[in-house]
Amino acid sequence: FDELKKAEPLLKKIAPMTFEKRGGGVDIGPMMREGIPGMSLQTDDKGKYFYYHHSHSDTADKVDPKDLNQCVASIALSILLYADLPFELLNREKYEKHGTR
């Protein structure tokens, strides 16, 4: 996690976001509990995300192009950072949780 925090200035050039050690929900939470790294974008949209989320109205015309571009850039940066992390760092929490190395 500390390695990701070091790259936060790059993330902030894209949008006012930070790397947080939380998230997961029902989509990726079970994998994260097994030590697989996960990430979620935290939005500050005043709750509008859930007006349409997973409904028949959840269509591309509701997306602000600037927000979409920032999300894509943030995910791309996160993927790049995760891809360069040593395996041991990615699984440290799982090893500590299960008491193995």
Contacts in CASP RR format, 6 or more apart in sequence:
PFRMAT RR
TARGET T0000
AUTHOR 0000-0000-0000
METHOD contacts of the structure
MODEL  1
FDELKKAEPLLKKIAPMTFEKRGGGVDIGPMMREGIPGMSLQTDDKGKYF
YYHHSHSDTADKVDPKDLNQCVASIALSILLYADLPFELLNREKYEKHGT
R
1 19 0 8 1.000
1 21 0 8 1.000
3 81 0 8 1.000
3 85 0 8 1.000
3 89 0 8 1.000
4 19 0 8 1.000
4 78 0 8 1.000
4 81 0 8 1.000
5 19 0 8 1.000
7 19 0 8 1.000
7 77 0 8 1.000
7 81 0 8 1.000
8 18 0 8 1.000
8 19 0 8 1.000
10 77 0 8 1.000
11 17 0 8 1.000
11 18 0 8 1.000
11 19 0 8 1.000
11 74 0 8 1.000
11 77 0 8 1.000
11 78 0 8 1.000
12 18 0 8 1.000
14 70 0 8 1.000
14 73 0 8 1.000
14 74 0 8 1.000
14 77 0 8 1.000
15 70 0 8 1.000
15 73 0 8 1.000
15 74 0 8 1.000
16 44 0 8 1.000
17 41 0 8 1.000
17 42 0 8 1.000
17 74 0 8 1.000
18 42 0 8 1.000
19 39 0 8 1.000
20 42 0 8 1.000
22 40 0 8 1.000
23 29 0 8 1.000
23 32 0 8 1.000
23 40 0 8 1.000
24 32 0 8 1.000
24 38 0 8 1.000
24 40 0 8 1.000
25 40 0 8 1.000
28 36 0 8 1.000
28 38 0 8 1.000
28 40 0 8 1.000
31 38 0 8 1.000
32 38 0 8 1.000
34 94 0 8 1.000
35 90 0 8 1.000
35 91 0 8 1.000
35 93 0 8 1.000
35 94 0 8 1.000
35 97 0 8 1.000
36 90 0 8 1.000
37 82 0 8 1.000
37 85 0 8 1.000
37 90 0 8 1.000
39 75 0 8 1.000
39 78 0 8 1.000
39 82 0 8 1.000
41 71 0 8 1.000
41 74 0 8 1.000
41 75 0 8 1.000
43 49 0 8 1.000
43 67 0 8 1.000
45 67 0 8 1.000
51 57 0 8 1.000
52 58 0 8 1.000
52 59 0 8 1.000
52 62 0 8 1.000
82 90 0 8 1.000
95 101 0 8 1.000
END
